[in-house]
Amino acid sequence: MSYRGYHRGMSTRKERLTVTVDPAFIEAGNDAVSEGRAESLSAWVNAALAERVARERRLVALAEAVSAYEERFGVISAQELADQARADRESAVVVRGNKPKSNSRKTRRGGAT
């Protein structure tokens, strides 16, 4: 979702906050503003905080779902997790990755080596 689309769902009343952050984060926020990806540094920070809140809510929901599953079916064992991880790797489709290694001898057009 773009910042502008996200911003429409936020409240219009804001509260002032003073925080200390790493300089690299300030630079990244200012870059976002100068590149038109955020209206202001405050807006960029607000969006980052909202993303963090959403992520933490998803993690709580996931933990609750796992807990409910384990209540019903028993604790998920380390072996079950390892088996599932292996099955996931085996069925994964690589969409990005290292290109296959080519022959170290490169040939030039025209047949010369």
DSSP file (Angstrom, degrees, kcal/mol; ACC not computed):
  #  RESIDUE AA STRUCTURE BP1 BP2  ACC     N-H-->O    O-->H-N    N-H-->O    O-->H-N    TCO  KAPPA ALPHA  PHI   PSI    X-CA   Y-CA   Z-CA
    1    1 A M              0   0    0      0, 0.0     2,-0.0     0, 0.0     3,-0.0   0.000 360.0 360.0 360.0 138.4    0.0    0.0    0.0
    2    2 A S     >  -     0   0    0      1,-0.1     4,-2.4     4,-0.0     5,-0.2  -0.339 360.0-113.7 -74.7 160.3    1.3    3.4   -0.8
    3    3 A Y  H  > S+     0   0    0     34,-0.3     4,-3.4     1,-0.2     5,-0.2   0.935 116.9  52.7 -58.0 -46.2    1.9    6.0    1.9
    4    4 A R  H  > S+     0   0    0      1,-0.2     4,-1.3     2,-0.2    -1,-0.2   0.892 111.1  46.0 -61.3 -39.8   -0.8    8.2    0.5
    5    5 A G  H  4 S+     0   0    0      1,-0.2     4,-0.5     2,-0.2    -1,-0.2   0.879 116.0  46.4 -68.0 -37.0   -3.4    5.4    0.5
    6    6 A Y  H >< S+     0   0    0     -4,-2.4     3,-1.4     1,-0.2     4,-0.4   0.906 105.8  59.6 -69.3 -42.3   -2.3    4.4    4.0
    7    7 A H  H >< S+     0   0    0     -4,-3.4     3,-1.7     1,-0.3    -1,-0.2   0.826  93.7  64.9 -59.1 -35.3   -2.4    8.0    5.3
    8    8 A R  T 3< S+     0   0    0     -4,-1.3    -1,-0.3     1,-0.3    -2,-0.2   0.809 100.1  53.0 -60.0 -28.9   -6.1    8.4    4.5
    9    9 A G  T <  S+     0   0    0     -3,-1.4    -1,-0.3    -4,-0.5    -2,-0.2   0.544  93.3  92.7 -83.9  -6.1   -6.9    5.7    7.1
   10   10 A M  S <  S-     0   0    0     -3,-1.7     2,-0.0    -4,-0.4    -3,-0.0  -0.472  86.1 -97.3 -87.5 158.2   -5.0    7.4    9.9
   11   11 A S        -     0   0    0     -2,-0.1    -1,-0.1     1,-0.1    -2,-0.1  -0.346  21.0-138.1 -68.9 154.7   -6.5    9.9   12.3
   12   12 A T  S    S+     0   0    0      2,-0.0     2,-0.5    -4,-0.0    -1,-0.1   0.740  83.6  84.0 -85.8 -24.0   -6.1   13.6   11.6
   13   13 A R        -     0   0    0      2,-0.0     2,-0.3     0, 0.0    -2,-0.1  -0.697  64.1-176.0 -81.9 123.9   -5.3   14.4   15.2
   14   14 A K        -     0   0    0     -2,-0.5     2,-0.4     0, 0.0    -2,-0.0  -0.807  17.5-139.8-117.3 158.9   -1.6   13.8   15.9
   15   15 A E        -     0   0    0     -2,-0.3     2,-0.2     2,-0.0    -2,-0.0  -0.945  24.1-115.4-118.1 142.9    0.5   14.1   19.1
   16   16 A R        -     0   0    0     -2,-0.4     2,-0.4     2,-0.0     0, 0.0  -0.523  35.7-176.1 -75.9 141.9    4.0   15.5   19.3
   17   17 A L        -     0   0    0     -2,-0.2     2,-0.5     2,-0.0    -2,-0.0  -1.000  17.8-153.1-142.6 136.0    6.7   13.0   20.3
   18   18 A T        +     0   0    0     -2,-0.4     2,-0.3     2,-0.0    -2,-0.0  -0.957  28.3 162.5-111.1 124.7   10.4   13.5   20.9
   19   19 A V        -     0   0    0     -2,-0.5     2,-0.5     2,-0.0    -2,-0.0  -0.912  35.8-127.5-136.5 162.8   12.6   10.4   20.3
   20   20 A T        +     0   0    0     -2,-0.3     2,-0.3     0, 0.0    -2,-0.0  -0.964  36.6 169.7-112.5 126.1   16.2    9.5   19.8
   21   21 A V        -     0   0    0     -2,-0.5     5,-0.0     2,-0.0    -2,-0.0  -0.893  40.8 -85.1-134.1 162.7   17.0    7.5   16.7
   22   22 A D    >>  -     0   0    0     -2,-0.3     4,-1.4     1,-0.1     3,-1.1  -0.404  37.8-123.8 -64.5 140.9   20.0    6.3   14.7
   23   23 A P  H 3> S+     0   0    0      0, 0.0     4,-2.6     0, 0.0     5,-0.2   0.823 109.3  63.1 -56.6 -33.0   21.2    8.9   12.2
   24   24 A A  H 3> S+     0   0    0      1,-0.2     4,-2.3     2,-0.2     5,-0.1   0.853 101.7  51.0 -62.5 -33.7   20.8    6.3    9.4
   25   25 A F  H <> S+     0   0    0     -3,-1.1     4,-2.4     2,-0.2    -1,-0.2   0.889 109.2  49.7 -71.3 -38.6   17.1    6.1   10.0
   26   26 A I  H  X S+     0   0    0     -4,-1.4     4,-2.8     2,-0.2    -2,-0.2   0.929 111.5  49.5 -63.0 -44.1   16.8    9.9    9.8
   27   27 A E  H  X S+     0   0    0     -4,-2.6     4,-2.5     2,-0.2    -2,-0.2   0.920 110.4  50.1 -60.6 -44.3   18.7    9.9    6.6
   28   28 A A  H  X S+     0   0    0     -4,-2.3     4,-2.1     2,-0.2    -1,-0.2   0.906 112.2  47.8 -62.0 -41.6   16.4    7.1    5.2
   29   29 A G  H  X S+     0   0    0     -4,-2.4     4,-1.9     2,-0.2    -2,-0.2   0.918 111.9  48.6 -65.3 -43.6   13.3    9.1    6.1
   30   30 A N  H  X S+     0   0    0     -4,-2.8     4,-2.7     1,-0.2    -2,-0.2   0.872 109.6  53.4 -64.6 -36.1   14.7   12.3    4.6
   31   31 A D  H  X S+     0   0    0     -4,-2.5     4,-2.1     2,-0.2     6,-0.2   0.916 106.8  52.2 -62.3 -42.1   15.5   10.4    1.4
   32   32 A A  H  <>S+     0   0    0     -4,-2.1     5,-2.7     1,-0.2     6,-1.1   0.889 111.3  47.4 -60.9 -39.1   12.0    9.1    1.3
   33   33 A V  H ><5S+     0   0    0     -4,-1.9     3,-1.5     4,-0.2    -2,-0.2   0.943 112.2  47.9 -67.1 -47.7   10.7   12.7    1.6
   34   34 A S  H 3<5S+     0   0    0     -4,-2.7    -2,-0.2     1,-0.3    -1,-0.2   0.800 112.3  50.4 -66.7 -26.9   13.1   14.0   -1.1
   35   35 A E  T 3<5S-     0   0    0     -4,-2.1    -1,-0.3    -5,-0.2    -2,-0.2   0.411 117.6-112.7 -89.7   2.0   12.1   11.1   -3.4
   36   36 A G  T < 5S+     0   0    0     -3,-1.5    -3,-0.2     2,-0.3    -2,-0.1   0.621  85.5 118.4  80.8  13.1    8.4   11.8   -3.0
   37   37 A R  S   <S+     0   0    0     -5,-2.7     2,-0.3    -6,-0.2   -34,-0.3   0.568  80.3  26.9 -87.7  -8.7    7.7    8.6   -1.1
   38   38 A A        -     0   0    0     -6,-1.1    -2,-0.3    -5,-0.2    -1,-0.2  -0.988  69.4-136.2-148.7 149.4    6.6   10.4    2.0
   39   39 A E  S    S-     0   0    0     -2,-0.3     2,-0.3     1,-0.2    -1,-0.1   0.797  86.3 -11.8 -77.0 -28.7    5.1   13.8    2.6
   40   40 A S     >  -     0   0    0      1,-0.1     4,-2.3   -11,-0.0    -1,-0.2  -0.974  69.4-101.2-161.3 166.2    7.3   14.6    5.6
   41   41 A L  H  > S+     0   0    0     -2,-0.3     4,-2.6     1,-0.2     5,-0.2   0.900 123.4  53.2 -62.2 -39.6    9.7   12.9    8.0
   42   42 A S  H  > S+     0   0    0      1,-0.2     4,-2.6     2,-0.2    -1,-0.2   0.915 108.7  48.8 -61.2 -42.5    6.9   12.9   10.6
   43   43 A A  H  > S+     0   0    0      2,-0.2     4,-2.3     1,-0.2    -1,-0.2   0.893 111.0  50.7 -64.3 -39.4    4.6   11.1    8.1
   44   44 A W  H  X S+     0   0    0     -4,-2.3     4,-2.1     2,-0.2    -2,-0.2   0.925 112.6  45.5 -64.3 -45.5    7.4    8.6    7.3
   45   45 A V  H  X S+     0   0    0     -4,-2.6     4,-2.5     2,-0.2    -2,-0.2   0.904 111.4  53.3 -64.4 -41.2    8.0    7.8   11.0
   46   46 A N  H  X S+     0   0    0     -4,-2.6     4,-2.3     1,-0.2    -2,-0.2   0.913 109.5  48.2 -60.2 -43.5    4.2    7.6   11.6
   47   47 A A  H  X S+     0   0    0     -4,-2.3     4,-2.3     2,-0.2    -1,-0.2   0.898 110.6  51.6 -64.3 -40.3    3.9    5.0    8.7
   48   48 A A  H  X S+     0   0    0     -4,-2.1     4,-2.0     2,-0.2    -2,-0.2   0.910 110.6  48.1 -63.2 -42.0    6.9    3.0   10.1
   49   49 A L  H  X S+     0   0    0     -4,-2.5     4,-2.4     2,-0.2    -1,-0.2   0.900 110.6  51.4 -64.5 -40.6    5.3    2.9   13.6
   50   50 A A  H  X S+     0   0    0     -4,-2.3     4,-2.3     1,-0.2    -2,-0.2   0.893 108.8  51.2 -64.1 -39.3    1.9    1.9   12.1
   51   51 A E  H  X S+     0   0    0     -4,-2.3     4,-2.4     2,-0.2    -1,-0.2   0.897 110.0  50.1 -63.6 -39.6    3.7   -1.0   10.2
   52   52 A R  H  X S+     0   0    0     -4,-2.0     4,-2.6     2,-0.2    -2,-0.2   0.915 109.9  49.9 -65.0 -43.3    5.3   -2.1   13.4
   53   53 A V  H  X S+     0   0    0     -4,-2.4     4,-2.1     1,-0.2    -2,-0.2   0.925 112.1  48.1 -60.8 -44.9    2.0   -2.1   15.3
   54   54 A A  H  X S+     0   0    0     -4,-2.3     4,-2.1     2,-0.2    -2,-0.2   0.906 111.5  50.4 -63.0 -42.0    0.4   -4.1   12.5
   55   55 A R  H  X S+     0   0    0     -4,-2.4     4,-2.2     1,-0.2    -2,-0.2   0.924 110.6  48.6 -62.4 -45.6    3.3   -6.6   12.5
   56   56 A E  H  X S+     0   0    0     -4,-2.6     4,-2.1     1,-0.2    -1,-0.2   0.871 109.8  52.3 -64.8 -36.1    3.1   -7.1   16.3
   57   57 A R  H  X S+     0   0    0     -4,-2.1     4,-2.3     2,-0.2    -1,-0.2   0.900 109.2  50.0 -65.1 -39.8   -0.7   -7.7   16.0
   58   58 A R  H  X S+     0   0    0     -4,-2.1     4,-2.5     2,-0.2    -2,-0.2   0.903 109.8  51.0 -64.3 -40.2   -0.1  -10.3   13.4
   59   59 A L  H  X S+     0   0    0     -4,-2.2     4,-2.5     2,-0.2    -2,-0.2   0.893 110.0  49.4 -64.6 -39.5    2.5  -12.0   15.6
   60   60 A V  H  X S+     0   0    0     -4,-2.1     4,-2.3     2,-0.2    -1,-0.2   0.925 111.8  48.8 -63.8 -43.9    0.1  -12.1   18.5
   61   61 A A  H  X S+     0   0    0     -4,-2.3     4,-2.2     2,-0.2    -2,-0.2   0.897 111.6  49.6 -62.9 -40.3   -2.7  -13.5   16.3
   62   62 A L  H  X S+     0   0    0     -4,-2.5     4,-2.6     2,-0.2     5,-0.2   0.925 110.2  49.9 -63.8 -44.9   -0.2  -16.2   15.0
   63   63 A A  H  X S+     0   0    0     -4,-2.5     4,-2.4     1,-0.2    -2,-0.2   0.892 111.3  49.7 -61.2 -39.6    0.8  -17.1   18.6
   64   64 A E  H  X S+     0   0    0     -4,-2.3     4,-2.4     2,-0.2    -1,-0.2   0.892 110.6  50.1 -65.9 -39.2   -2.8  -17.4   19.6
   65   65 A A  H  X S+     0   0    0     -4,-2.2     4,-2.3     2,-0.2    -2,-0.2   0.913 112.0  47.1 -65.9 -42.7   -3.5  -19.6   16.5
   66   66 A V  H  X S+     0   0    0     -4,-2.6     4,-2.9     2,-0.2     5,-0.2   0.915 112.0  51.2 -64.2 -42.5   -0.6  -21.9   17.4
   67   67 A S  H  X S+     0   0    0     -4,-2.4     4,-2.1    -5,-0.2    -2,-0.2   0.918 110.9  47.6 -61.2 -44.0   -1.7  -22.1   21.0
   68   68 A A  H  X S+     0   0    0     -4,-2.4     4,-1.6     2,-0.2    -1,-0.2   0.896 112.5  50.0 -64.4 -40.3   -5.2  -23.0   20.0
   69   69 A Y  H  X S+     0   0    0     -4,-2.3     4,-3.2     1,-0.2     5,-0.4   0.941 111.7  47.4 -61.8 -47.7   -3.9  -25.7   17.6
   70   70 A E  H  X S+     0   0    0     -4,-2.9     4,-1.9     1,-0.2    -1,-0.2   0.834 108.0  56.3 -66.7 -31.1   -1.6  -27.1   20.3
   71   71 A E  H  < S+     0   0    0     -4,-2.1    -1,-0.2    -5,-0.2    -2,-0.2   0.886 116.8  36.0 -63.0 -37.7   -4.5  -27.2   22.8
   72   72 A R  H  < S+     0   0    0     -4,-1.6    -2,-0.2    -3,-0.2    -1,-0.2   0.878 135.1  19.4 -83.9 -40.2   -6.5  -29.2   20.4
   73   73 A F  H  < S-     0   0    0     -4,-3.2    -3,-0.2     1,-0.3    -2,-0.2   0.479 109.6-102.1-114.6  -5.2   -3.9  -31.5   18.8
   74   74 A G     <  -     0   0    0     -4,-1.9    -1,-0.3    -5,-0.4    -2,-0.1  -0.220  57.5 -38.4 100.9 164.6   -0.9  -31.4   21.2
   75   75 A V        -     0   0    0      1,-0.1     2,-0.5    -2,-0.1    -8,-0.0  -0.335  60.6-116.8 -64.6 137.0    2.4  -29.6   21.2
   76   76 A I        -     0   0    0    -10,-0.1    -1,-0.1     1,-0.1     2,-0.1  -0.648  36.7-136.1 -75.2 123.4    4.1  -29.3   17.9
   77   77 A S     >  -     0   0    0     -2,-0.5     4,-2.0     1,-0.1     5,-0.1  -0.341  16.0-115.8 -82.4 162.3    7.4  -31.2   18.2
   78   78 A A  H  > S+     0   0    0      1,-0.2     4,-2.5     2,-0.2     5,-0.2   0.861 118.5  54.9 -61.2 -36.1   10.8  -30.2   17.0
   79   79 A Q  H  > S+     0   0    0      2,-0.2     4,-2.9     1,-0.2    -1,-0.2   0.908 105.9  50.5 -65.7 -41.7   10.7  -33.1   14.6
   80   80 A E  H  > S+     0   0    0      2,-0.2     4,-2.3     1,-0.2    -2,-0.2   0.904 111.4  48.7 -62.4 -40.5    7.4  -32.0   13.1
   81   81 A L  H  X S+     0   0    0     -4,-2.0     4,-2.5     2,-0.2    -2,-0.2   0.920 112.6  47.8 -63.9 -43.5    8.9  -28.5   12.6
   82   82 A A  H  X S+     0   0    0     -4,-2.5     4,-2.4     2,-0.2    -2,-0.2   0.913 111.8  50.1 -64.1 -42.8   12.0  -30.0   10.9
   83   83 A D  H  X S+     0   0    0     -4,-2.9     4,-2.4     1,-0.2    -1,-0.2   0.908 112.5  47.0 -61.2 -42.2    9.9  -32.2    8.7
   84   84 A Q  H  X S+     0   0    0     -4,-2.3     4,-2.6     2,-0.2    -2,-0.2   0.903 110.3  52.1 -68.2 -40.3    7.7  -29.3    7.6
   85   85 A A  H  X S+     0   0    0     -4,-2.5     4,-2.3     2,-0.2    -2,-0.2   0.915 111.3  47.9 -60.8 -42.4   10.8  -27.1    7.0
   86   86 A R  H  X S+     0   0    0     -4,-2.4     4,-2.5     2,-0.2    -2,-0.2   0.928 111.9  49.0 -63.7 -45.2   12.3  -29.8    4.8
   87   87 A A  H  X S+     0   0    0     -4,-2.4     4,-1.7     1,-0.2    -2,-0.2   0.888 110.7  51.4 -61.8 -39.0    9.0  -30.3    2.9
   88   88 A D  H  X S+     0   0    0     -4,-2.6     4,-0.8     2,-0.2    -1,-0.2   0.925 110.7  47.8 -63.8 -44.3    8.7  -26.5    2.4
   89   89 A R  H >< S+     0   0    0     -4,-2.3     3,-0.6     1,-0.2    -2,-0.2   0.907 111.4  50.9 -62.5 -41.6   12.3  -26.4    1.0
   90   90 A E  H 3< S+     0   0    0     -4,-2.5    -1,-0.2     1,-0.2    -2,-0.2   0.819 115.7  41.0 -67.6 -30.7   11.6  -29.3   -1.4
   91   91 A S  H 3< S+     0   0    0     -4,-1.7    -1,-0.2    -5,-0.2    -2,-0.2   0.463  90.5 116.4 -97.0  -1.0    8.4  -27.8   -2.8
   92   92 A A    <<  -     0   0    0     -4,-0.8     2,-0.6    -3,-0.6    -3,-0.0  -0.347  56.7-143.1 -69.9 147.5    9.8  -24.2   -3.0
   93   93 A V        -     0   0    0     -2,-0.0     2,-0.5     0, 0.0    -2,-0.1  -0.962  15.3-136.1-110.2 121.2   10.1  -22.5   -6.4
   94   94 A V        +     0   0    0     -2,-0.6     3,-0.1     1,-0.2    -2,-0.0  -0.660  29.6 169.4 -80.2 122.1   13.2  -20.3   -6.6
   95   95 A V  S    S+     0   0    0     -2,-0.5     2,-0.3     1,-0.3    -1,-0.2   0.568  71.2  23.9-106.4 -14.4   12.3  -17.0   -8.3
   96   96 A R  S    S+     0   0    0      2,-0.0     2,-0.3     3,-0.0    -1,-0.3  -0.987  80.1 103.2-144.1 149.5   15.6  -15.3   -7.5
   97   97 A G        -     0   0    0     -2,-0.3     2,-0.1    -3,-0.1    -3,-0.0  -0.985  66.6 -29.2 165.9-171.1   19.0  -16.6   -6.8
   98   98 A N        -     0   0    0     -2,-0.3     3,-0.1     1,-0.1    -2,-0.0  -0.444  60.4-119.2 -69.9 139.9   22.4  -17.3   -8.1
   99   99 A K        -     0   0    0     -2,-0.1     3,-0.1     1,-0.1    -1,-0.1  -0.490  42.7 -89.1 -72.7 149.8   22.7  -17.9  -11.8
  100  100 A P        -     0   0    0      0, 0.0     2,-0.2     0, 0.0    -1,-0.1  -0.322  52.1 -99.0 -58.4 142.9   24.1  -21.3  -12.7
  101  101 A K        -     0   0    0     -3,-0.1     2,-0.2     1,-0.1     3,-0.1  -0.429  41.4-147.3 -66.1 133.6   27.9  -21.2  -13.0
  102  102 A S        -     0   0    0     -2,-0.2     4,-0.1     1,-0.1    -1,-0.1  -0.527  34.7 -73.1 -96.8 168.7   29.0  -20.9  -16.5
  103  103 A N        -     0   0    0     -2,-0.2    -1,-0.1     1,-0.2     0, 0.0  -0.369  39.7-134.0 -59.0 134.1   32.1  -22.3  -18.1
  104  104 A S  S    S+     0   0    0     -3,-0.1     2,-0.7     2,-0.1    -1,-0.2   0.755  89.0  80.4 -67.3 -22.9   35.1  -20.3  -16.8
  105  105 A R  S    S-     0   0    0      2,-0.0     2,-0.4     0, 0.0    -2,-0.1  -0.765  73.0-156.7 -84.9 117.2   36.5  -20.1  -20.4
  106  106 A K        -     0   0    0     -2,-0.7     2,-0.4     7,-0.1    -2,-0.1  -0.773   3.4-149.1 -94.6 138.0   34.7  -17.4  -22.2
  107  107 A T        -     0   0    0     -2,-0.4     2,-0.3     0, 0.0     6,-0.2  -0.828   7.1-136.5-106.6 146.5   34.5  -17.5  -26.0
  108  108 A R    >   -     0   0    0      4,-2.2     3,-1.1    -2,-0.4     4,-0.2  -0.643  36.8 -88.5 -94.0 156.9   34.4  -14.5  -28.2
  109  109 A R  T 3  S+     0   0    0     -2,-0.3     3,-0.4     1,-0.2    -1,-0.1  -0.304 112.2  46.4 -59.9 146.7   32.1  -14.3  -31.2
  110  110 A G  T 3  S-     0   0    0      1,-0.2    -1,-0.2    -3,-0.1    -2,-0.0   0.485 125.8 -81.0  95.2   3.1   33.6  -15.7  -34.3
  111  111 A G  S <  S+     0   0    0     -3,-1.1    -1,-0.2     1,-0.3    -2,-0.2   0.354  86.2 138.1  89.3  -7.2   35.0  -18.9  -32.6
  112  112 A A              0   0    0     -3,-0.4    -4,-2.2    -4,-0.2    -1,-0.3  -0.464 360.0 360.0 -73.1 145.3   38.1  -17.4  -31.0
  113  113 A T              0   0    0     -6,-0.2    -1,-0.1    -2,-0.1    -7,-0.1   0.388 360.0 360.0-115.2 360.0   38.9  -18.5  -27.5
